[in-house]
Amino acid sequence: MTASERLRAVEDAVAQLRSELGAAGVTLPSLRMDPVSAAGMDPYPLVELGRCNLDTALRLVAVLHHARK
């Protein structure tokens, strides 16, 4: 996978994750591609989920709990 393909893949993943979380009522304000891992030769750049407040953490817990059922 070329560098530009890796960048596109991680940008797409971040966009999809943001969209799906948003549809579930969860917003991770710091969600983004990790620029350091994306710039390197790592075949799988990292996605930073970032920091969130307590309300967002509890919403995420509720969504994940519901998804398991």
C-alpha distances in whole Angstrom, upper triangle without the diagonal:
4,7,8,6,6,10,11,10,12,15,15,16,18,20,20,21,24,25,26,27,29,31,32,34,31,30,28,29,26,23,20,17,18,17,17,14,12,13,12,10,10,7,10,12,15,17,21,24,26,30,32,36,38,38,34,34,37,35,32,34,36,33,31,35,35,32,33,36
4,5,5,6,9,10,10,12,14,15,16,18,20,21,22,24,26,27,28,30,31,33,34,32,30,28,29,26,23,20,17,17,16,16,14,11,11,11,9,11,9,11,12,16,18,21,24,26,30,32,36,38,39,35,35,38,36,33,36,38,35,33,37,38,34,36,39
4,5,5,6,9,10,11,12,14,15,17,18,20,21,22,24,26,27,28,30,32,33,30,28,26,26,23,21,17,14,14,12,13,11,8,8,8,8,9,9,10,10,14,16,18,22,23,27,30,33,36,37,33,33,36,35,32,34,36,33,32,36,37,34,35,39
4,5,5,6,9,10,10,12,14,15,16,18,20,21,22,24,26,27,28,30,31,29,27,25,25,23,20,17,13,15,13,14,13,9,10,11,11,13,11,12,12,15,16,19,22,24,27,29,33,36,36,32,33,36,34,31,34,36,33,32,36,36,33,35,38
4,5,5,6,9,10,10,12,14,15,16,18,20,21,22,24,25,27,29,30,28,26,25,25,23,20,17,14,15,14,16,14,10,12,13,12,12,10,11,11,14,15,19,21,23,27,29,33,35,35,31,32,34,33,30,32,34,31,30,34,34,31,32,35
4,5,5,6,9,10,11,12,14,15,16,18,20,21,22,24,26,27,28,26,24,22,23,20,17,14,11,12,12,13,10,7,9,10,9,9,7,7,7,10,12,15,18,20,24,26,30,32,33,29,29,32,30,27,30,32,29,28,31,32,29,30,34
4,5,5,6,9,10,11,12,14,15,16,18,20,21,22,24,26,27,24,22,20,20,18,15,12,9,10,9,11,10,6,8,11,11,11,10,10,8,10,11,14,17,19,22,25,28,31,31,27,28,31,29,26,29,31,28,27,31,32,29,31,34
4,6,5,6,9,10,10,12,14,15,16,18,20,21,22,24,25,24,22,20,21,19,16,13,10,13,13,15,13,10,12,14,14,14,12,12,11,13,13,16,18,20,24,25,29,31,31,27,28,31,29,26,29,30,27,27,30,31,28,30,33
4,5,5,6,9,10,11,12,14,15,16,18,20,21,23,24,22,21,19,20,19,15,13,10,13,13,15,13,10,13,14,14,13,11,9,9,11,11,14,16,19,23,24,28,30,30,26,26,29,27,24,26,28,25,24,28,28,25,27,30
4,5,5,6,9,10,10,12,14,15,16,18,20,21,22,20,18,16,17,15,12,9,6,9,10,13,10,8,12,13,14,12,11,8,7,8,7,11,13,15,19,21,24,27,27,23,23,26,24,21,24,26,23,22,26,26,24,25,29
4,5,5,6,9,10,11,12,14,15,16,18,20,21,19,17,15,16,14,11,8,7,10,11,14,13,10,13,15,16,15,14,12,10,10,9,11,13,15,19,20,24,26,26,22,23,26,24,21,24,26,23,23,27,27,24,27,30
4,5,5,6,8,10,10,12,14,15,16,18,20,18,17,16,17,16,12,11,10,13,14,17,16,13,16,18,18,17,15,13,12,13,11,14,15,17,21,22,25,27,26,23,23,26,23,21,24,25,22,21,25,25,22,25,27
4,5,5,6,8,10,10,12,14,15,16,18,16,15,14,16,15,11,10,9,12,14,17,15,13,16,18,18,16,14,11,11,10,8,11,12,15,18,19,23,24,24,20,20,23,21,18,21,22,19,18,22,22,19,21,24
4,5,5,6,8,10,10,12,14,15,16,14,12,11,12,11,7,6,7,10,13,15,14,13,16,18,19,17,16,13,11,10,7,9,9,12,15,16,20,22,21,17,18,21,19,16,19,21,18,18,22,22,20,22,25
4,5,5,6,9,10,10,12,14,15,14,12,12,13,13,9,9,10,14,15,19,18,15,19,21,22,20,19,16,14,14,11,12,12,15,17,18,21,23,22,18,19,22,19,17,21,21,18,19,23,22,20,23,25
4,5,5,6,8,10,11,12,14,13,13,13,15,15,11,11,12,16,18,21,19,17,21,23,23,21,19,16,15,15,12,14,13,16,19,19,22,23,22,18,19,21,18,16,19,19,16,16,20,19,17,20,22
4,5,5,6,8,10,11,12,10,10,10,12,12,9,10,11,14,17,20,18,17,21,22,23,21,19,16,15,13,10,11,10,13,15,15,18,20,19,15,15,17,15,12,15,16,13,13,17,17,15,18,20
4,6,5,6,9,10,10,9,7,8,9,10,7,9,12,15,17,20,19,18,22,24,25,23,22,19,17,15,11,12,10,12,14,14,16,18,17,13,15,17,14,12,16,17,14,15,18,18,17,20,22
4,6,5,6,9,10,9,9,11,13,14,11,13,15,18,20,24,23,21,24,26,27,25,24,21,19,18,15,15,14,16,18,17,19,21,19,15,17,18,15,14,17,17,14,15,19,18,16,20,21
4,5,5,6,9,9,10,11,14,15,12,14,16,19,22,25,23,22,26,28,28,26,24,21,20,18,15,16,14,16,18,17,19,20,18,14,16,16,13,12,15,14,11,12,15,14,12,16,18
4,5,5,6,5,6,8,11,13,11,13,16,19,22,24,23,22,26,28,29,26,25,21,20,18,14,14,11,14,15,13,15,16,14,11,12,13,10,8,12,12,9,10,14,13,12,15,17
4,5,5,5,6,9,11,13,12,14,17,20,23,26,25,24,27,30,31,29,27,24,22,20,17,16,14,15,16,14,15,17,14,11,13,14,11,11,14,14,11,13,16,15,15,18,20
4,5,7,9,12,15,17,15,17,20,23,26,29,28,27,30,32,33,31,29,26,25,23,19,19,17,19,19,17,18,19,16,14,16,16,12,12,15,13,10,13,16,14,13,17,18
4,6,9,12,15,17,15,18,21,24,27,29,28,27,31,33,34,31,30,26,25,23,19,19,16,18,18,16,16,16,14,11,13,12,9,9,11,10,7,10,12,10,10,14,15
4,7,10,13,16,15,18,21,24,26,29,28,28,31,33,35,32,31,28,26,23,20,19,16,17,16,14,14,14,11,9,11,11,7,9,12,10,9,12,14,13,13,17,18
4,7,10,12,11,15,18,20,23,26,25,25,28,30,32,29,28,25,23,20,17,15,12,13,13,10,11,12,9,6,9,9,6,6,10,10,8,11,13,13,14,17,18
4,6,9,9,12,15,18,20,23,23,23,26,28,30,27,27,24,21,19,15,13,10,11,11,8,10,12,10,7,10,11,9,9,13,13,12,14,17,17,17,20,22
4,6,5,9,13,14,17,20,20,20,23,25,27,25,25,21,19,16,12,10,7,7,7,6,9,11,11,7,9,12,10,9,13,14,13,14,17,18,18,21,23
4,6,9,13,14,16,19,20,20,22,25,27,25,26,22,19,17,13,11,8,7,7,7,9,13,12,10,12,15,14,13,16,18,17,18,21,22,22,24,27
4,6,10,11,13,15,16,16,19,21,24,22,23,19,16,13,10,7,6,5,6,8,11,14,15,12,13,16,16,14,17,20,19,19,22,24,23,25,28
4,7,9,12,15,15,14,17,20,22,20,20,17,14,11,7,6,5,6,8,10,13,16,16,13,13,17,15,13,17,19,17,17,21,22,21,23,26
4,6,9,12,12,11,14,16,18,17,17,14,11,9,6,5,7,8,11,13,17,19,20,16,17,20,19,17,20,22,20,20,24,25,23,25,28
4,6,9,8,7,10,13,15,13,14,11,8,6,5,6,9,10,14,16,20,23,23,20,20,23,22,19,22,25,22,22,26,27,25,27,30
4,6,6,6,9,11,13,12,13,11,7,5,5,6,9,10,14,17,20,23,24,21,21,24,24,21,23,26,24,23,27,29,27,28,32
4,6,5,6,9,12,12,13,12,8,8,9,9,13,13,16,20,23,26,27,24,24,28,27,25,27,30,28,27,31,32,30,32,35
4,5,5,7,10,10,13,12,8,9,11,11,15,15,18,21,25,28,29,26,26,29,29,26,28,31,30,29,32,34,32,33,37
4,5,5,8,6,9,8,5,6,9,10,14,15,18,22,25,28,29,26,25,29,28,25,27,30,28,27,30,32,30,31,34
4,6,8,7,9,8,5,7,9,11,15,16,20,23,26,29,30,26,26,30,29,26,28,31,29,27,31,32,30,31,35
4,7,8,10,11,8,10,13,14,18,19,22,25,29,32,33,29,29,33,32,29,32,34,32,31,35,36,34,35,38
4,6,9,10,8,11,14,16,19,20,24,27,31,33,34,31,30,34,34,30,32,35,33,32,35,37,34,35,39
4,6,9,9,12,15,18,21,23,26,29,33,35,36,33,32,35,35,32,33,36,34,32,36,37,34,35,39
4,5,6,9,13,15,18,20,24,27,30,32,34,30,29,32,32,29,30,33,31,29,32,34,31,31,35
4,6,10,13,16,19,21,25,28,31,33,34,30,29,32,32,28,30,32,30,28,31,32,29,30,33
4,6,9,13,15,18,21,24,28,29,30,27,26,29,28,24,26,28,26,24,27,29,26,26,30
4,7,10,13,15,19,21,25,27,28,25,24,27,26,23,25,28,25,24,27,29,26,27,31
4,6,9,12,15,18,22,24,25,21,20,24,23,20,22,25,23,21,24,26,24,25,28
4,6,9,13,15,19,21,21,18,17,21,20,17,19,22,20,18,22,23,21,23,26
4,5,9,12,15,18,19,16,15,19,18,15,18,21,19,18,22,23,22,23,27
4,7,9,12,15,15,12,11,15,14,12,14,17,16,15,18,20,19,21,24
4,7,10,13,15,12,11,15,15,13,16,18,18,17,20,22,22,23,26
4,7,10,12,10,9,13,14,12,15,17,17,17,20,22,22,24,27
4,7,8,6,6,10,11,10,12,15,15,16,18,20,20,22,25
4,6,5,6,9,10,11,13,14,16,17,18,20,21,23,25
4,5,5,6,9,10,10,12,14,15,16,18,20,21,23
4,5,5,6,9,10,11,12,14,15,17,18,20,22
4,5,5,6,9,10,11,12,14,15,16,19,20
4,5,5,6,9,10,11,12,14,15,17,19
4,5,5,6,9,10,10,12,14,16,17
4,5,5,6,9,10,11,12,14,16
4,5,5,6,8,10,11,13,15
4,6,5,6,9,10,11,13
4,6,5,6,9,10,11
4,5,5,6,9,10
4,5,5,6,9
4,5,5,7
4,5,5
4,5
4
